[in-house]
Amino acid sequence: MEATLIINTGNKKFDKEPALNGIEESYEKIWSENTGRLLNGKMTGDIIATKLKLSVKYPILTAAERDALNTAIGDAFFSVTYMEKNYKMYAGTPTYPVYSAVNGLPCYVGVGVDLIEQ
């Protein structure tokens, strides 16, 4: 069975399985330039597209896995395979909560990053 989420390809590929319940989908509305409030307070505008946003959380990551994730999301835009469908995405700022640094080797728990469709 293919991984639920694969970020990037080739030597930048990152396919560690996210945490249980570690993917949250949302669909961002993209509004037209003429969007805004009228003098009477009524909202006006057009939705021109909706874009997939994946908020991803990972279980424990090693320093090497953290580096691999950073490499995978390092380009401005990159490919993401999610539920066997391909997207062109970019990443928000990842978070790396340090759980432990035993023997100087960090361990990260609850690593999160938002992936947003281009």
Secondary structure, 3 states (H helix, E strand, C coil): CCCCEEECCHHHCECCCCCCCCEEEEEEEEECCCCEECCCCCEECCEEEEEEEEEEEECCEEHHHHHHHHHHCCCCCEEEEECCEEEEEEECCCECCEEECHHHCCEECCEEEEEEEC
